[in-house]
Amino acid sequence: MIAVFACLNLIRFLVGSYVEPRVVGNRLSISPVVVLFSVFIWAYLWRVFGAFIGVPMTIAFLTFCAQHPASLGLAELLGSPEGKHSFTS
């Protein structure tokens, strides 16, 4: 029973910490590290509610930054390594 519990927690940890941020980051054209940190930061600020809206709030922030020339560098810095930004069009 302990082995099953440990395996399930290991799988949950790997999916939540590695697989999910990479998939979401690639799909949204932002860095997987930014996805992970946005969830952590917004969860710290607004608890559970912030964890749910962390990535959409970050996407909205990056869209705003991409539309203004003064903050375009920030949007490029936090974007995907491939350089394709879906939020700039």
N, C-alpha and C positions, 0 to 999 in steps of 0.2 A: 504494500500500500504506500509506503514511503517512497519507493522507487518510482511508482506511477505518478505520485504527486510531484516529485523532483523533475521528472521528464516533462510533464505538462508545463510546469513553471519555466523550465529551460526553453521549451518551444515557444511559449508565450513571450518570453524575454527576447529571444532572437527575432521573432516576427515583429514585435513592437519597437525594437531598438535598431534593427538593421533593414529588414525587408520593407516594412511599411514606409519609412521615410524615403527610401530610394524610389519606390514605385510612385508615391505621391509627388516627390520632387521631379521625377522625369515627366510625369503626366502634366504637371503644372508649370514646367520649365523654370523651377527654382532649385537651388542647391538642397540636397537632402539634409545637410547640416542646418540650413536655415529652417527647414520644416521641423526638425527635432527641437531646435532652440526656440522656435516660435511657440510650440506647444508648451515647453517648459516655462517660458517667460510669461505667457498669457495665463497659464495655470497658476503661477505664483501670484500674479496680480489679481485674478478674478476667480481663483479656485477651480472648481469643476466646470463651471460655465465658460471660463477662459480657456480651458483645455479643449472644449468643443469648438470654439470659434477662433482659436489661435491661428490656424492656417488661413482661413478666409480673411481675417483682419490683416494678416501679413500680405496677402495677395492684393488687398485693397490699398495698403500702404505702398507696395511696389508699383502698382498701377499709377498712383498719384505721383510717385517719384519719376516714373518713366515719361510722364507727360510734361514735366517741367525741366528745361535745360539745366538749371542750377543743380538739380538733384538726380540727373540722369546717371551720373557715375555711381551713386548708391544703388540704383536699380540694377546696373550692370554688375556691380560687385556682389550683390546678393542673388543674382540670377544663376541660371544653369551654366556649367562649364562649356557647353556646346555653343553658347552665345545666341541661341534662338529663344526669343522672349515672346510668349504668346500674349503677355499683358501690355505690349507696346503698340499693338496694332489697333 
